[in-house]
Structures are given as structure tokens and as C-alpha cells.
Amino acid sequence: MSGSATSALLVINPRRAEAREVAALVAKALQAESVKVSMAADDLAQWEAVGGAGVAAPEVAVVAADEHAADGCDVVVVLGGDGTILRGAERARASGVPILGVNLGHVGFLAEAESEDVNAVTDAVINHRWHVEERMAIEVRILLAGELVAQTWALNEISIEKLVRERMIDLVVEVDGRPLSHWGCDGVVAATPTGSTAYAFSAGGPVVWPEVAALLVVPLSAHALFARPLVVSPRSVIAFEILPYSAAVLAADGRRIFDVAEGARIEVRQHPQPVLFARLAAAPFTDRLVAKFDLPVQGWRGGARGPA
């Protein structure tokens, strides 16, 4: 994509001094090139509340802190770690606006650039120079006695976990309308390929390349003969039925929290609307994996092996 960007939404973690400093510089650089910059009201309010470091909040357009914050924007620039990028996804997805993440956190797996690349990011926004990558999201429905009681979505995953530390939850796993297994467990994670490097990975699930269309199911400390991570079709519908005497809590991307009563049914399927990411370079996912996890690749010879 090329041309001239006209509007950008900044999403930051205002509690971090580095994020405030970088945001002030980015806003100034964009506005100098006639790019309209906006920020959500909650970010600006937190910025004003914490103050510090002598960095004043930039003079930007103020928008509502909701899923329509990015309406009319060309790009959402996120300055922070993966948690901040997930919050950026909440602001961007409904508007169909791509997210361009600059990592100011630790691993920053969802980010496109590191803090030292912020000038290149600013230049890309000014010149509208990026390509868009679609990432699958999941739709989640919570039903009780056949009635829909809550509905949400997730970019990475949903987790269903026990409420009481000393008591497991009992649930039945269903795939495409057929029961698969009964687990007594601490919980279960249903994830997208994007989320395969997040909670699902920590729970022992496989890493799935983003271009692979699939849904993941990863049990958490399940007491069952068949309790291995599952990779199913993106067209499948996965359901979890919470059995009697079990109560759980459901978290979508660790941000949107719902209590789940015994007898509830949770349905997970691919969401029709993906999350868009702005990418500056067509780097292979393998390279991102190696860089973010600092994987050892010494001794690799690649194409230099010579004749077979």
C-alpha cells in the first residue's frame, strides 16, 4: 500500500514513561507532515493523571475509547508490548483498520518493529507504505439453558479456567456437534494460529504458522487418558459444556472476563472479521520466531550444503 496517510490513531500504555516519550515524538513527526493524529480519551486521561518525565500529552484529536475509536483512520500505531497491541486490536478490528505495532515491551511477538525502528515506522505511516496481513479471530458464545448470555471475540485465545484453586472443573469437549472427551482439568485454551505463541504455547500447545488456517484446543492439567493439544479445521465449531458442580471464568485475550456457571455451554468458531496488521517487510515467520525466542541456529548451512 502506498500513497499519503491522512489519519492515524495512537494507542499506548500511558503508565510507561518510554511510551509517553515515544508517543510525543511520533505525534509531532506525523503532524509535521499533515497526518491527523488521534488518541482515545482513556489513554489521554491516564497520561494526564500520571504526568512525569516532563512530557506533556500531545495536542491530538480525542476519540471515544471504544471499538469505533479507529473509524476514519488509515492505521492504528501501537506503542507498547503485546498487551497494548491486543488493546489496539479492540480499537481497530471493527473499523477494518490495520495495526502497526512498535515493541516497547519484552518479547513483543505481535509487534512489527522494535523501539529503535520508530523513525522507519513514522516514515512508513507518512508515506502510507505498508502491506496488510490478515489474522484470524475467533467468535465466542456463552449459552445457558439454550439462551445466549454473553458473546465476545479474541485475537489470541480464550481461556476457561477454574474459579476455586483446590477444585478442578469438569467439562465435555465437543467438535462439530459430536462429543470428543470428558476432562477433569484446571481449564482449557482455545486459540488461533496467532495465539499459538501465547498462552497456548505456555500450556504445551504447538506453534502454528500464521498462514495455516486452524483452531487449537489445549487442555490445562487435564486428568484424562486423552488430553493432548488438538488442531482442528477453521470451519469447525468447538464447544465446551461445563458439568454440574463446576464453575469457571472465561477470559478473551486476557482482557474481557466472563463468569461461567455450571451447565453453561461455550461455543468457539472462526470469526468472519479478521484482525488486520500493517507489515513493513515480508519477513518469514521463521525469522520472527527465531528472533523473538532467541532460538539457537548456529551450524545452519542452508543452501551451502553442496551436491547430494
C-alpha angles and dihedrals in degrees: 000000000000139000129082122320115223105183138024133180115216118212118186143155098251092194090071115081092209091054091052092048094048092044092054091052094045093048091050093048093048095046090050086063094047095258111148109232124199136179132192117258094242093055091050092046091052090046091054091045097054097036108168136133090051091267111140119208110260122251100255139146111277118224133182116275096240142096091286095056090109097050109135094013127122096211142001112227111203120196110194145044131311092285091058090046090054088053088049088054089056089056097042111037100073090049093049091235121147122242121229109194127200111194115234093153134071115277096001094188094172095049122104097205142022126239093263089060095058093112090055089049092051091049091050091052093048092050095038089236113157140093124234125240121193120221123194119246127195129230117219128198125186115202131184121190087348094304123118107241101168140005132191144145139229139203097199109020151304120241125201109198139173119268097208117059096215097045129069123216123240118219141160119227118217129188122191094346096309127104114246108177147335115238131191099199150139087254145291137256125216110194145175123230087263089055093048089091093049129055093339090057092051089051093055101267125145125265108247121198111241094240090059109096107219146119123232131213117193121178119216114226093328120187100215139105091239107044108129129132112274131210112199138176118286086233092059125104113221120199134187119198115201109220127218119292091024126110125180146173124232121211123190110206086338088284111080110056129196132177113232118206127208110276093032122137121213117199122196126190139150111286114235090226116065128203114251124220126194110225124195097194135022094239116167116253088235090065091049090050092050093047098045096045094035090232119190111248100160112142096032110142100176113181092358094083094104128218118343 
